[in-house]
Amino acid sequence: MDQAVRLTKAQEPWIGSRGRIGVIIPSTNIGVEYDCQRIIPPGVTWHFGRFFVEQPDLSSDNMFLAFIEAIRKTIPHAMRDIMTCEPTYIMMGMSAETFWGGLEGNVEFEQRLREDIGPGMGLTSGAAALKAALDAFGAKTVAALTPYQPIGDVQVRRFLEESGYTVTNVVGLKCDTATSIAHTPPREVIDAVLNELDGDNVDAIVQAGTNLSTQDIFPALEQQLGKPVIPINIATIWHALRAHGIEDKIFGRGWLLERF
């Protein structure tokens, strides 16, 4: 008799038997799905829910603010919808608003989300995941790369400084739209890391902006620089997996997933 047939009902495997992680992303985002689909531990499934981005223009500080205001109205709908697939954990695949208002702003952001998912559901937000990653490495002095306008860079710096880190520099690539972030040339990212962010006094380099996928770039930069270079998508994936009790080490995607 076939082995699958001989299994008792209690032994039968099921989809997402170790974790069904709901991932909330902007409708403009392609980077998060790309990164998640390359990191799939056995028994773990990713389930994506999109919130509508009516205003993707990020070409100025004012338009960036308009973007933040617009997504605050549509995120709750995506949270409502994702809960119908009965996820066992929630990961936010967006980052700008998670930095907004510093540490207190991140707490308030997560509290708003819990109105839709309930107090018992595990939750990972981008800013909090980056903090946890930096703490795992014991970093004290950091530099940051973003795809944002200056108003967004201010929020990233504020969150990091309020978290207790010395911030040497924040470089914003000033991408024109939420969609165009994904099309940033890798050379532009590498140049910013090597020429504007790295230094002997920098313990770690982090990257915000979830539509900017850097997992194909940063592991090599870690080897070259000899220090953590942490993409926000890798930080959120790592944080969600570990918080959900999934301790599998993933190799080739950076030190964070290999060491902690």
C-alpha positions as CSV (number, residue, x, y, z in Angstrom):
1,M,0.0,0.0,0.0
2,D,1.2,3.5,-0.8
3,Q,2.9,5.2,2.1
4,A,0.6,8.3,1.8
5,V,-2.4,6.0,2.1
6,R,-1.1,4.3,5.2
7,L,-0.7,7.6,7.1
8,T,-3.3,8.2,9.8
9,K,-5.3,11.4,9.6
10,A,-3.3,13.0,12.4
11,Q,-0.1,12.2,10.5
12,E,-1.1,13.6,7.1
13,P,0.9,16.6,6.0
14,W,-0.9,19.7,5.1
15,I,-0.1,22.9,3.3
16,G,1.8,25.3,5.6
17,S,2.1,22.6,8.3
18,R,4.8,24.6,10.1
19,G,3.5,28.1,9.3
20,R,1.2,30.0,7.0
21,I,2.6,33.5,6.9
22,G,0.3,36.2,5.6
23,V,2.3,39.0,3.9
24,I,0.8,42.4,3.4
25,I,2.3,44.4,0.5
26,P,1.6,47.5,-1.6
27,S,-0.1,46.9,-4.9
28,T,2.9,48.4,-6.6
29,N,5.4,46.0,-5.0
30,I,7.2,43.2,-6.7
31,G,10.3,42.9,-4.5
32,V,8.8,41.2,-1.5
33,E,7.3,38.3,-3.4
34,Y,10.5,37.8,-5.3
35,D,12.5,37.6,-2.0
36,C,10.0,35.4,-0.1
37,Q,9.7,32.9,-3.0
38,R,13.4,32.3,-2.8
39,I,13.3,31.5,0.9
40,I,10.8,28.8,1.6
41,P,11.7,26.4,4.5
42,P,9.9,23.0,4.3
43,G,6.3,23.3,5.7
44,V,6.2,27.1,5.4
45,T,4.0,28.9,2.9
46,W,3.7,32.6,2.1
47,H,0.3,34.2,1.4
48,F,0.3,37.6,-0.1
49,G,-2.4,40.3,0.3
50,R,-2.1,43.7,-1.5
51,F,-3.4,47.0,-0.4
52,F,-4.2,49.5,-3.2
53,V,-1.8,52.3,-3.9
54,E,-3.8,55.0,-5.7
55,Q,-1.0,57.6,-5.4
56,P,2.3,56.0,-6.3
57,D,4.1,59.3,-7.0
58,L,7.1,59.7,-4.7
59,S,8.9,62.5,-6.6
60,S,8.9,65.0,-3.8
61,D,8.4,65.3,-0.1
62,N,4.8,66.4,-0.5
63,M,4.0,63.5,-2.8
64,F,5.7,61.1,-0.4
65,L,3.4,62.4,2.4
66,A,0.4,62.0,0.1
67,F,1.5,58.4,-0.5
68,I,1.7,57.7,3.3
69,E,-1.8,59.2,3.8
70,A,-3.3,57.2,1.0
71,I,-2.0,53.8,2.1
72,R,-3.3,54.3,5.7
73,K,-6.8,54.1,4.3
74,T,-6.2,50.9,2.3
75,I,-3.9,48.8,4.5
76,P,-6.9,47.7,6.8
77,H,-8.7,46.2,3.8
78,A,-5.7,44.0,3.0
79,M,-5.4,43.0,6.6
80,R,-9.1,42.1,6.7
81,D,-8.8,40.0,3.5
82,I,-5.7,38.1,4.4
83,M,-7.2,36.8,7.6
84,T,-9.7,34.8,5.6
85,C,-7.0,32.3,4.6
86,E,-6.4,31.6,8.3
87,P,-2.7,32.6,8.5
88,T,-0.7,31.6,11.5
89,Y,1.4,34.7,11.4
90,I,1.4,38.2,9.7
91,M,4.4,39.9,8.1
92,M,4.3,43.5,6.8
93,G,6.0,43.6,3.4
94,M,6.1,47.4,3.4
95,S,8.4,49.7,5.4
96,A,7.9,53.4,5.0
97,E,5.1,53.8,7.6
98,T,6.7,51.4,10.0
99,F,9.5,54.0,10.6
100,W,7.1,57.0,10.7
101,G,7.2,58.7,14.0
102,G,10.2,56.8,15.4
103,L,9.8,54.1,18.0
104,E,6.5,55.4,19.3
105,G,5.1,55.6,15.7
106,N,6.0,52.0,15.1
107,V,4.2,50.9,18.2
108,E,1.1,52.9,17.2
109,F,1.3,51.4,13.7
110,E,1.4,47.9,15.1
111,Q,-1.5,48.7,17.4
112,R,-3.6,49.8,14.5
113,L,-2.9,46.6,12.7
114,R,-4.0,44.6,15.7
115,E,-7.5,46.1,15.4
116,D,-7.8,43.9,12.2
117,I,-5.9,40.8,13.2
118,G,-6.6,40.5,16.9
119,P,-4.2,40.6,19.9
120,G,-3.1,37.0,19.7
121,M,-1.7,36.9,16.2
122,G,2.1,37.2,15.8
123,L,3.2,40.3,13.8
124,T,6.4,41.5,12.2
125,S,6.9,45.0,10.9
126,G,9.8,46.2,8.9
127,A,11.3,48.8,11.3
128,A,11.0,46.4,14.3
129,A,12.6,43.6,12.3
130,L,15.6,45.7,11.4
131,K,16.1,46.7,15.0
132,A,16.0,43.0,16.0
133,A,18.5,42.1,13.3
134,L,20.9,44.9,14.4
135,D,20.6,43.8,18.0
136,A,21.4,40.2,17.0
137,F,24.7,41.4,15.5
138,G,25.4,43.7,18.5
139,A,25.7,46.7,16.1
140,K,26.1,50.2,17.7
141,T,26.9,52.4,14.7
142,V,24.9,52.0,11.5
143,A,24.4,53.5,8.1
144,A,21.2,53.2,6.0
145,L,20.2,53.1,2.4
146,T,16.6,54.0,1.3
147,P,14.7,54.5,-2.0
148,Y,13.0,57.5,-0.3
149,Q,12.9,61.3,-0.6
150,P,14.5,63.3,2.3
151,I,11.3,63.3,4.3
152,G,11.4,59.5,4.5
153,D,15.1,59.4,5.3
154,V,14.4,61.6,8.3
155,Q,12.0,59.0,9.6
156,V,14.5,56.2,9.1
157,R,17.2,58.1,10.9
158,R,14.8,59.0,13.7
159,F,13.8,55.4,14.3
160,L,17.3,54.1,14.3
161,E,18.6,56.9,16.7
162,E,15.6,56.4,19.1
163,S,16.5,52.7,19.0
164,G,19.9,53.5,20.5
165,Y,22.1,53.4,17.4
166,T,24.6,56.0,16.2
167,V,23.7,56.8,12.6
168,T,26.6,57.9,10.4
169,N,24.7,58.5,7.2
170,V,21.3,57.9,5.5
171,V,21.4,57.9,1.7
172,G,18.1,58.2,-0.1
173,L,17.9,57.2,-3.8
174,K,14.9,59.5,-4.4
175,C,13.0,57.1,-6.6
176,D,10.2,58.7,-8.6
177,T,7.4,56.2,-7.9
178,A,6.6,53.4,-5.6
179,T,6.8,51.1,-8.6
180,S,10.1,52.4,-10.0
181,I,11.9,51.5,-6.8
182,A,12.0,47.9,-8.0
183,H,13.9,48.9,-11.1
184,T,16.8,50.6,-9.4
185,P,20.0,49.5,-11.1
186,P,22.1,47.2,-8.9
187,R,25.2,49.3,-9.7
188,E,23.5,52.4,-8.1
189,V,22.9,50.4,-4.9
190,I,26.5,49.0,-4.8
191,D,28.0,52.4,-5.4
192,A,25.9,53.9,-2.6
193,V,27.0,51.2,-0.1
194,L,30.7,51.3,-1.0
195,N,31.2,55.0,-1.6
196,E,28.7,56.7,0.7
197,L,27.7,54.4,3.5
198,D,30.6,52.2,4.4
199,G,33.4,53.3,6.8
200,D,35.7,52.0,9.5
201,N,33.3,53.4,12.1
202,V,30.3,51.6,10.7
203,D,29.3,48.3,12.4
204,A,26.4,47.5,10.0
205,I,24.6,48.8,6.9
206,V,20.8,48.4,6.6
207,Q,18.4,49.0,3.7
208,A,14.8,50.1,3.9
209,G,12.2,50.1,1.2
210,T,10.7,46.6,0.5
211,N,10.3,47.1,-3.2
212,L,14.1,47.4,-3.4
213,S,15.2,43.8,-3.5
214,T,18.9,43.5,-2.6
215,Q,19.2,39.9,-1.5
216,D,21.2,39.1,-4.7
217,I,23.7,41.9,-3.9
218,F,24.2,42.2,-0.2
219,P,25.6,38.7,0.7
220,A,28.6,39.4,-1.5
221,L,29.0,42.9,0.0
222,E,29.0,41.4,3.5
223,Q,31.9,39.2,2.4
224,Q,33.7,42.1,0.8
225,L,33.2,44.5,3.7
226,G,33.3,42.0,6.6
227,K,30.3,43.4,8.3
228,P,26.5,42.9,8.2
229,V,24.7,44.4,5.3
230,I,21.0,43.8,5.9
231,P,18.1,44.2,3.5
232,I,14.8,44.9,5.1
233,N,13.1,42.0,3.3
234,I,15.6,39.6,4.7
235,A,15.2,41.1,8.1
236,T,11.4,40.7,8.0
237,I,11.6,37.2,6.7
238,W,14.1,36.2,9.4
239,H,12.1,37.9,12.1
240,A,8.8,36.3,11.0
241,L,10.3,32.8,10.8
242,R,12.1,33.0,14.1
243,A,9.2,34.6,16.0
244,H,7.0,31.7,14.6
245,G,9.5,29.1,16.0
246,I,11.1,28.2,12.6
247,E,14.8,28.0,13.3
248,D,16.0,26.6,9.9
249,K,19.3,28.2,8.9
250,I,19.2,29.5,5.3
251,F,22.6,29.8,3.5
252,G,23.5,32.1,0.6
253,R,21.1,34.8,1.6
254,G,23.2,36.7,4.1
255,W,24.7,36.3,7.5
256,L,21.4,37.0,9.3
257,L,19.7,33.9,8.1
258,E,22.9,31.8,8.4
259,R,23.9,32.8,11.9
260,F,20.8,33.6,14.0
